[in-house]
């Protein structure tokens, strides 16, 4: 039992040593966060553009910039990472 407990303790220490950073490498702008929040709510670029009084092209630009900063390949991954970093 002591061996099992020792192994569990070791695994816990290794897992905590490999934690990802608490923040992305670059900080997100207010507009990028707003666009990510609306995207997380299920809104399309056109809907976000109407809500924020921007052009759809501008909204796509903000979301692409946020995806790059969060090292994501799509919007949903960016939203998930923003939640993990507690930005949303």
Residue pairs with C-beta under 8 A, 6 or more apart in sequence:
20 84
22 85
23 85
24 69
24 70
24 71
24 81
24 85
25 69
25 71
26 69
27 69
28 36
28 66
28 69
28 70
28 82
28 87
29 62
29 65
31 52
31 62
32 62
32 63
32 65
32 66
32 69
33 66
33 82
33 87
33 88
34 52
34 62
35 48
35 52
35 59
35 62
35 63
35 66
36 63
36 66
36 75
36 78
36 79
36 82
36 87
36 88
37 88
38 47
38 48
38 51
38 52
39 48
39 63
39 75
39 78
39 79
40 79
40 82
40 83
40 88
43 51
45 56
45 59
45 60
45 63
46 56
48 54
48 56
48 59
49 55
49 56
49 58
49 59
52 59
63 75
63 78
66 72
66 78
66 82
67 73
67 74
67 75
67 77
67 78
70 77
70 78
70 81
70 82
70 85
71 81
72 78
72 81
79 88
82 88
